[in-house]
Amino acid sequence: KRRNFSWSSALIGAATAAAGALIISAKPRDPTFHLISIDLTSFNLRFPVVDAEIILTVHVTNPNSVPIHYSDTEMSIFYDGALFGSALVEAGAQPPRSCQILRLPAELSGLHLAQRAKKFAADVARREMVLDSKVEIKGAARVLWWDHAFKVHVDSHVIVDPVFLDVIDQENKSKLDL
């Protein structure tokens, strides 16, 4: 049998394929967070210990096709299983499919290091210190007039050089709750 070419069938097929690709590309994906650097800004003497203030430089990528807006939150930083410090993540926004650099001020507890002096001395000798951090970012992705709420929970495992505060290695796990 001979079949005739149908432009209407071809157009319907192309429209269906385009709609499917649009739906797949619009599926929400987790933003990614990578610690770029740690900069020591000051020491605060609280006799007999010294607290440190640092700036964490974090690279954030929004892979979604819509802009995101998020509220302020606090990142908890852990050393040897106990709370070592915290960093403030200020509220903000990020355009679709973009990258941003965030500078987060953080405070680290000298008392915590003093309590774990033996472990810290061993880490300094090895020039490797393991820090873990947790943060939960709540926000919304805006599609036209509709705000779609999201919550991203990020767990980071970072190995730093405690002498020069260089980032040696890191692993980030994020979980998107819609």
Salt bridges, closest charged atoms under 4 A:
ASP51 OD2 - ARG46 NE 2.91
ASP80 OD2 - ARG116 NE 3.35
ASP123 OD1 - LYS119 NZ 3.50
ASP123 OD1 - ARG126 NH1 3.19
ASP132 OD1 - HIS157 ND1 2.68
GLU136 OE2 - HIS153 ND1 3.62
ASP147 OD1 - ARG142 NE 2.84
ASP155 OD1 - LYS134 NZ 3.33
ASP155 OD1 - HIS153 NE2 3.13
ASP161 OD2 - ARG127 NH2 2.53
GLU171 OE2 - LYS173 NZ 3.74
